[in-house]
Amino acid sequence: MTKRKWGKNYTPIENVARGLPNDKTGDCLEIADQLLKDRILLSHKKGKCVSLNVKLKKVIMEFLENFYE
């Protein structure tokens, strides 16, 4: 979210787990798969890239605000 990867502004899927310890990468990618199924993340470039679903921006922002409190 901080990189503003909404809608047509996307990032490679491997960047989703960037910065996490190597032993957490698999868990993060599994969570990303679930977020894709829930349409919170949108797939681009035949599944090689993802972005946040702009239609769910309010829900995502509320979740993050509550998460960081």
LINCORFEN-V257477 format. One record per helix or strand of 3 or more residues. SS is the DSSP state (H for helix, E for strand). FROM is the first residue (numbers start at 1). LEN is the number of residues. Records with the same first field share a line. If there is no record, write none. Layout:
# LINCORFEN-V257477
SS=FROM-LEN + FROM-LEN
This chain:
# LINCORFEN-V257477
H=13-5 + 22-16 + 54-15
E=41-4 + 49-4
